[in-house]
Amino acid sequence: MDVQGRDTLTQQIHFLALTKYGRLGASSRMRTWQYLPLLEQAGIRVTVQTLLSDKQLQARYQEGNYSVSDLIRAYGQRLLAMQGRRRFDLVWIEKEALPWMPLWLERGMLSGIPYVLDYDDAIFHNYDTHRNLLVRHVYGKRLDGLMAGAALVIGGNSYLAQRAKDAGATWVEVLPTVIDLARYPYPFDSMERERIISSEAAGAVPRIVWIGSPSTARYLQLIHEPLQKLAARRPFTLRVIGGGTVELPGVQVEVLPWSEASEVAAISACDIGVMPLLDSPWERGKCGYKLIQYMACGLPVVAADVGVNSEIVKPGMNGCLARSTEEWLDALTMLLDDAPLRARWGLAARHSVEQSYCIKRTAPKLVQWLRSVAIGDTNAKERPPA
């Protein structure tokens, strides 16, 4: 389709991508970095400016916070990048460009160019549910104002998208957080299923896996009781990837460091994936990424019945949803006691990812949306992706 003499499929355009983190940050890695090669293939040149480097994020994991000097330097570099925004056709922002800065400043630094906001977390709740009344008053609608001025808001789930609609965003789309199947080899054939069943019969101790970061490892405490009760019934190992030291008395815990190169193999060597969560506004904004990782590796899953988890998990087909200690215990017991069931549900889980939660499915949509915003194609929101 020709728009003002330019073809939406071939026009060369240049984006400025403002990410929160480098590749070490899962949200930036999955919402921005993994798409860059595909955007380049589509004729979209992307310049990335990262707010917080991998080194700074690693220091935060180790020390609990960022240094003041690092933050001053990070914000200074971000402001310089935004000053040059008019050299680009579009600014593509992960979450927000200037966290905790006044709305007028961020909107001013984005004037004169269309911008797209991408959310995979309910970070607006950092402001509107803050324990400090003054913060809630001053910043509670900060992101709503940012959304209202965006050419497009992309939410990782319907909860995030609805907030953008309520804020007055003119164009809102849902794009789940997904994986690149090229990194996740197909885990099943007839011999593999037989191996799973025979290894169980030979007395191998099954593994339950959780993957995350030190800041989210606290969720494992939510299932300490069912894990402890389960451990009293039968042997298993809880593999914790990337969460740092985790104390769960009565549960055999195996802690592994996270790396992008090793995460798939570390998950694939396990039998069941888990995702406990609180049922609160922040958690309802989660995008279920770890579930999708487990499922891509051919694992059945057990997840808290919160937010988008209830869309990803199909009970009785690829996993279980749980709300209580008893439901967690029953689901994990059933799967640990039935290796053939794990294999069947794991196969269905992999197929779910292939159908709905891989970059092959989402990249064409993202390319069309971003390109359409950059060239001013106002009809794109009514047109299905190519």
Secondary structure, DSSP 8 states (H G I E B T S, - for coil): -EETTEETTT--EEEEEEEEE-TTSHHHHHHTGGGHHHHHHTTEEEEEEEEE-HHHHHHHHHHSS--HHHHHHHHHHHHHHHHTGGGSSEEEEES-SSTTS-HHHHHHTTTTS-EEEEESS-TTHHHHT-SSHHHHHHHTTHHHHHHHT-SEEEESSHHHHHHHHHHT-S-EEE----B-GGGS-----HHHHHHHHHHHHTT---EEEEE--TTTGGGGGGGHHHHHHHHHHS--EEEEESS-----TTS-EEEE---TTTHHHHHHT-SEEEE----SHHHHT---HHHHHHHHTT--EEEES-TTHHHH--BTTTEEEE-SHHHHHHHHHHHHT-HHHHHHHHHHHHHHHHHHSBHHHHHHHHHHHHHHHHHT-TTGGGS---
